[in-house]
Amino acid sequence: NLDRKIVAIDPNNAVGHYNLACSLTLTKHFSEAIESLRTAFDKGYRELQWILKDPDLAALHHLPQFSALIAEFENAS
Protein backbone atom coordinates (compact mmCIF):
# COMPACT_ATOMS: atom_id res chain seq x y z
CA ASN A 1 0.00 0.00 0.00
CA LEU A 2 1.26 3.45 -0.88
CA ASP A 3 0.85 4.89 2.61
CA ARG A 4 3.00 2.13 4.10
CA LYS A 5 5.68 2.86 1.50
CA ILE A 6 5.60 6.57 2.32
CA VAL A 7 6.14 6.01 6.06
CA ALA A 8 8.84 3.45 5.30
CA ILE A 9 10.70 5.99 3.16
CA ASP A 10 10.08 8.90 5.53
CA PRO A 11 9.29 7.56 9.02
CA ASN A 12 9.16 11.07 10.49
CA ASN A 13 6.39 12.20 8.12
CA ALA A 14 3.46 12.96 10.42
CA VAL A 15 0.99 13.38 7.55
CA GLY A 16 2.14 10.08 6.08
CA HIS A 17 1.31 8.32 9.35
CA TYR A 18 -2.04 10.12 9.49
CA ASN A 19 -2.87 9.01 5.95
CA LEU A 20 -1.84 5.48 6.85
CA ALA A 21 -4.24 5.61 9.81
CA CYS A 22 -7.01 6.62 7.41
CA SER A 23 -6.21 3.77 5.01
CA LEU A 24 -6.05 1.26 7.84
CA THR A 25 -9.41 2.42 9.18
CA LEU A 26 -11.02 2.12 5.78
CA THR A 27 -9.76 -1.47 5.54
CA LYS A 28 -10.99 -2.24 9.09
CA HIS A 29 -7.54 -2.60 10.64
CA PHE A 30 -8.59 -0.55 13.64
CA SER A 31 -5.82 -1.39 16.12
CA GLU A 32 -3.14 -0.60 13.56
CA ALA A 33 -4.99 2.60 12.65
CA ILE A 34 -4.95 3.75 16.28
CA GLU A 35 -1.22 3.01 16.47
CA SER A 36 -0.57 4.95 13.28
CA LEU A 37 -2.65 7.87 14.53
CA ARG A 38 -0.61 7.90 17.74
CA THR A 39 2.59 7.89 15.68
CA ALA A 40 1.26 10.78 13.57
CA PHE A 41 0.69 12.79 16.73
CA ASP A 42 4.11 11.83 18.13
CA LYS A 43 5.66 13.06 14.85
CA GLY A 44 3.88 16.42 15.07
CA TYR A 45 0.40 16.03 13.55
CA ARG A 46 -1.83 18.43 15.51
CA GLU A 47 -5.03 18.77 13.47
CA LEU A 48 -7.27 17.44 16.25
CA GLN A 49 -10.44 19.05 14.89
CA TRP A 50 -9.86 17.41 11.51
CA ILE A 51 -9.23 14.03 13.16
CA LEU A 52 -12.66 14.32 14.76
CA LYS A 53 -14.34 15.30 11.47
CA ASP A 54 -12.46 13.16 8.95
CA PRO A 55 -14.95 10.66 7.50
CA ASP A 56 -12.09 8.23 6.84
CA LEU A 57 -11.69 7.83 10.61
CA ALA A 58 -15.40 7.69 11.49
CA ALA A 59 -15.30 3.93 12.10
CA LEU A 60 -12.89 4.52 14.98
CA HIS A 61 -15.11 6.92 16.89
CA HIS A 62 -16.95 4.21 18.84
CA LEU A 63 -13.75 2.56 20.06
CA PRO A 64 -12.56 3.23 23.62
CA GLN A 65 -8.97 3.29 22.32
CA PHE A 66 -9.86 6.18 20.01
CA SER A 67 -11.49 8.13 22.84
CA ALA A 68 -8.45 7.53 25.04
CA LEU A 69 -6.12 8.66 22.28
CA ILE A 70 -8.13 11.84 21.69
CA ALA A 71 -8.02 12.57 25.43
CA GLU A 72 -4.22 12.17 25.33
CA PHE A 73 -4.02 14.55 22.36
CA GLU A 74 -6.17 17.13 24.13
CA ASN A 75 -4.09 16.94 27.30
CA ALA A 76 -0.82 17.22 25.40
CA SER A 77 -1.91 20.18 23.26
Accessible surface in RSA format (square Angstrom, percent):
REM  Atomic radii and reference values for relative SASA: ProtOr
REM  Chains: A
REM  Algorithm: Lee & Richards
REM  Probe-radius: 1.40
REM  Slices: 20
REM RES _ NUM      All-atoms   Total-Side   Main-Chain    Non-polar    All polar
REM                ABS   REL    ABS   REL    ABS   REL    ABS   REL    ABS   REL
RES ASN A   1    97.02  66.9  46.90  45.3  50.12 120.7  38.93  93.7  58.09  56.1
RES LEU A   2   128.55  71.6 118.65  84.9   9.90  24.9 120.01  84.3   8.54  23.0
RES ASP A   3    23.82  16.7  23.66  23.5   0.17   0.4   0.39   0.9  23.43  23.4
RES ARG A   4   105.59  44.3 102.42  52.2   3.17   7.5  42.47  58.0  63.12  38.3
RES LYS A   5   129.22  63.0 126.05  77.3   3.17   7.6  72.51  65.3  56.72  60.4
RES ILE A   6    59.80  34.0  58.36  43.5   1.44   3.5  59.63  42.9   0.17   0.5
RES VAL A   7    18.60  12.2  15.72  14.2   2.89   7.0  15.72  13.7   2.89   7.8
RES ALA A   8    79.85  73.4  46.47  71.7  33.38  75.9  57.68  81.2  22.16  58.7
RES ILE A   9   148.01  84.2 118.76  88.5  29.25  70.5 125.21  90.2  22.80  61.9
RES ASP A  10    62.79  44.0  61.20  60.9   1.59   3.8  17.98  42.3  44.81  44.7
RES PRO A  11    73.57  53.6  73.24  66.8   0.33   1.2  73.24  60.5   0.33   2.1
RES ASN A  12   103.27  71.2  90.25  87.2  13.02  31.3  25.22  60.7  78.05  75.4
RES ASN A  13    46.44  32.0  39.22  37.9   7.22  17.4   9.18  22.1  37.26  36.0
RES ALA A  14    15.86  14.6  12.06  18.6   3.80   8.6  12.06  17.0   3.80  10.1
RES VAL A  15    83.02  54.6  82.69  74.9   0.32   0.8  82.69  71.9   0.32   0.9
RES GLY A  16     3.99   4.9   0.00   N/A   3.99   4.9   3.58   9.8   0.41   0.9
RES HIS A  17    19.88  10.9  19.88  13.8   0.00   0.0  17.46  18.0   2.43   2.8
RES TYR A  18     9.10   4.2   9.10   5.2   0.00   0.0   9.10   6.8   0.00   0.0
RES ASN A  19    60.73  41.9  59.35  57.4   1.38   3.3   8.85  21.3  51.89  50.2
RES LEU A  20    13.68   7.6  13.68   9.8   0.00   0.0  13.68   9.6   0.00   0.0
RES ALA A  21     0.00   0.0   0.00   0.0   0.00   0.0   0.00   0.0   0.00   0.0
RES CYS A  22     9.65   7.3   9.65  10.8   0.00   0.0   7.12  18.0   2.53   2.7
RES SER A  23    26.51  22.4  23.15  30.9   3.36   7.7  10.53  22.4  15.98  22.4
RES LEU A  24     8.07   4.5   7.76   5.6   0.30   0.8   8.07   5.7   0.00   0.0
RES THR A  25     3.12   2.2   0.77   0.8   2.35   5.6   0.77   1.0   2.35   3.5
RES LEU A  26   110.30  61.4  83.84  60.0  26.45  66.5  86.99  61.1  23.31  62.7
RES THR A  27    81.15  57.7  62.79  63.7  18.36  43.8  66.07  88.7  15.09  22.8
RES LYS A  28   158.17  77.2 138.82  85.2  19.35  46.1  91.46  82.3  66.71  71.1
RES HIS A  29    87.68  47.9  81.44  56.6   6.24  16.0  56.54  58.3  31.14  36.2
RES PHE A  30    56.57  28.3  53.16  32.9   3.41   8.9  53.16  32.2   3.41   9.8
RES SER A  31    76.84  64.9  67.73  90.4   9.11  21.0  39.92  85.0  36.92  51.7
RES GLU A  32    68.47  39.3  65.98  49.9   2.50   6.0  32.15  62.2  36.32  29.7
RES ALA A  33     0.00   0.0   0.00   0.0   0.00   0.0   0.00   0.0   0.00   0.0
RES ILE A  34    14.32   8.1  14.32  10.7   0.00   0.0  14.32  10.3   0.00   0.0
RES GLU A  35   111.37  63.9 109.09  82.5   2.28   5.4  42.06  81.4  69.31  56.6
RES SER A  36     8.61   7.3   4.02   5.4   4.59  10.6   8.29  17.7   0.32   0.4
RES LEU A  37     0.77   0.4   0.28   0.2   0.49   1.2   0.28   0.2   0.49   1.3
RES ARG A  38    92.10  38.7  92.10  46.9   0.00   0.0  37.55  51.3  54.55  33.1
RES THR A  39    40.51  28.8  40.04  40.6   0.47   1.1  15.03  20.2  25.48  38.5
RES ALA A  40     0.48   0.4   0.48   0.7   0.00   0.0   0.48   0.7   0.00   0.0
RES PHE A  41    20.24  10.1  19.93  12.3   0.32   0.8  20.00  12.1   0.25   0.7
RES ASP A  42   102.56  71.8  68.52  68.2  34.04  80.5  25.71  60.5  76.85  76.6
RES LYS A  43    85.01  41.5  56.89  34.9  28.12  67.0  23.73  21.4  61.28  65.3
RES GLY A  44    42.44  52.3   0.00   N/A  42.44  52.3  23.59  64.7  18.85  42.2
RES TYR A  45    23.45  10.9  19.42  11.1   4.03  10.5  16.59  12.5   6.86   8.5
RES ARG A  46   127.39  53.5 103.77  52.9  23.62  56.2  51.39  70.2  76.00  46.1
RES GLU A  47   103.11  59.2 100.40  76.0   2.71   6.4  23.99  46.4  79.12  64.6
RES LEU A  48    27.10  15.1  24.93  17.8   2.17   5.5  25.34  17.8   1.77   4.8
RES GLN A  49   115.94  64.8 114.52  83.7   1.43   3.4  56.50 120.3  59.44  45.1
RES TRP A  50   117.08  47.0 113.77  55.1   3.31   7.8 103.06  55.0  14.02  22.7
RES ILE A  51     2.20   1.3   2.20   1.6   0.00   0.0   2.20   1.6   0.00   0.0
RES LEU A  52    63.94  35.6  51.36  36.7  12.58  31.6  51.36  36.1  12.58  33.9
RES LYS A  53   142.76  69.6 119.28  73.2  23.48  55.9  72.10  64.9  70.66  75.3
RES ASP A  54     7.43   5.2   6.84   6.8   0.59   1.4   0.00   0.0   7.43   7.4
RES PRO A  55    97.89  71.3  81.73  74.5  16.16  58.7  85.84  70.9  12.05  74.9
RES ASP A  56    51.52  36.1  50.28  50.0   1.24   2.9   0.69   1.6  50.83  50.7
RES LEU A  57     0.00   0.0   0.00   0.0   0.00   0.0   0.00   0.0   0.00   0.0
RES ALA A  58    54.36  50.0  44.40  68.5   9.97  22.7  44.67  62.9   9.70  25.7
RES ALA A  59    44.52  40.9  31.90  49.2  12.62  28.7  42.82  60.3   1.70   4.5
RES LEU A  60     0.00   0.0   0.00   0.0   0.00   0.0   0.00   0.0   0.00   0.0
RES HIS A  61    73.71  40.3  57.53  40.0  16.18  41.4  34.61  35.7  39.10  45.5
RES HIS A  62   135.86  74.3 103.79  72.1  32.07  82.0  88.09  90.8  47.77  55.6
RES LEU A  63    29.23  16.3  29.02  20.8   0.21   0.5  29.23  20.5   0.00   0.0
RES PRO A  64   101.63  74.1  91.35  83.3  10.28  37.4  98.66  81.5   2.97  18.4
RES GLN A  65    94.20  52.7  87.53  64.0   6.68  15.9  44.83  95.4  49.37  37.4
RES PHE A  66     7.73   3.9   7.73   4.8   0.00   0.0   7.73   4.7   0.00   0.0
RES SER A  67    64.55  54.5  54.72  73.0   9.83  22.6  36.43  77.6  28.12  39.4
RES ALA A  68    53.92  49.6  44.70  69.0   9.22  21.0  52.92  74.5   1.00   2.6
RES LEU A  69     0.18   0.1   0.11   0.1   0.07   0.2   0.11   0.1   0.07   0.2
RES ILE A  70    15.21   8.7  15.21  11.3   0.00   0.0  15.21  11.0   0.00   0.0
RES ALA A  71    44.42  40.8  42.64  65.8   1.78   4.0  43.99  61.9   0.43   1.1
RES GLU A  72    81.28  46.7  75.34  57.0   5.94  14.2  40.89  79.1  40.39  33.0
RES PHE A  73     3.60   1.8   3.60   2.2   0.00   0.0   3.60   2.2   0.00   0.0
RES GLU A  74    95.59  54.9  77.84  58.9  17.76  42.3  25.28  48.9  70.32  57.4
RES ASN A  75   130.17  89.8  97.43  94.2  32.73  78.8  30.85  74.3  99.32  96.0
RES ALA A  76    71.17  65.4  31.14  48.1  40.02  91.0  41.09  57.9  30.08  79.7
RES SER A  77    99.33  83.9  37.40  49.9  61.93 142.7  63.64 135.5  35.69  50.0
END  Absolute sums over single chains surface
CHAIN  1 A     4568.2       3840.3        727.9       2703.1       1865.1
END  Absolute sums over all chains
TOTAL          4568.2       3840.3        727.9       2703.1       1865.1
